[in-house]
């Protein structure tokens, strides 16, 4: 019986953890973010980046470590591999704190100035009741945008960018139990500022005292302190002011008269419930400074403080085109240099092997095999080094193929068999047999030198006696 129970339990676990077909592709299609801080920021800005990751859970890299040696190109390079759609990072110039949002892999880049911020720990320390369990971070927050209406290309771009940071919701398939958090973005057109707030969402039955809500739970409350059940019903609600203070704020503005779907045992379908928000933090006040194409390298589409004339825009466009052409030329020149170095290395290797074959230290077949291995290794590695040297994902132009034949190698070895060049002798000394001969030659030479020194000493002693 024990064995059967274990077997059934194992089978249930297997069925529960079985991967659903197409689930991985759906998860990759959703937007993912990488939030980090660059070098030079303080410890509070680093903590702000960590707090902002919690707001975008679960589709963000929580354990990301961005060291001082890493650059932005490293993050852009790995973004495609891990299906990251946006990069959000903080910088600290000399006068302010900036936040940038980059759409991978080709931009645009939005630069914000952080006017003020409040960390998550400070927000929770001022709250009366904290509702920040780990279960509320299993699903993405509900995005609420207010005030993003009006004329201006930058407002439309702001709306599109913020919507693409979080996955879209399907109202027909939405489960209300998964809506546990909300991310509020409020735009003030008078001050041109954006307020970011992060809340947890909780439903509470309307018109029901705290004692009755506790009875609805599965766990039976402790009634040992009460002599009568009426004392528990009448006194449990007044035992703490926190329950009454939350109910005092309930009204028509946050009440749902008829729930379409039941959310837990305390909020049945068709009942009246009050929506209560608890701030989780962080708080951030933002102001849009600049919008530019590409990843911090394109034309400026919008700037808050600098206005360009049409002539200046044309000049900037032509300058950017010249810069791109120069970059492409440098990339092709670097690829040509890498190819030339690879061919020179192969020629040098071929001459070395020819000398070793001529010295009789290596067979022609073995030399041909070593030469082919060298050519194959160069063909695999040089293309990656050429592309990585320029810091660009574009592939390098194809390299010229070096033709190598064993017959030509055998003919050249036969022609050079009679005369042993100095280069062949030097290469022969590098082989194991040559090294052994060199050691023995050094020993013989040392013994000859000692004999010469002894004979010279004897002659000097004889002259001194005479």
PyMOL commands that set and color helices and strands:
alter all, ss='L'
color gray80, all
select helices_A, chain A and resi 2-16+23-29+43-55+72-79+120-125+134-137+153-164+176-178+210-216+229-235+241-248+252-254+310-358+364-389+406-415+422-430+432-465
alter helices_A, ss='H'
color red, helices_A
select strands_A, chain A and resi 33-37+86-92+97-103+107-118+142-146+181-188+193-205+255-256+273-279+283-293+300-303
alter strands_A, ss='S'
color yellow, strands_A
deselect
rebuild
show_as cartoon
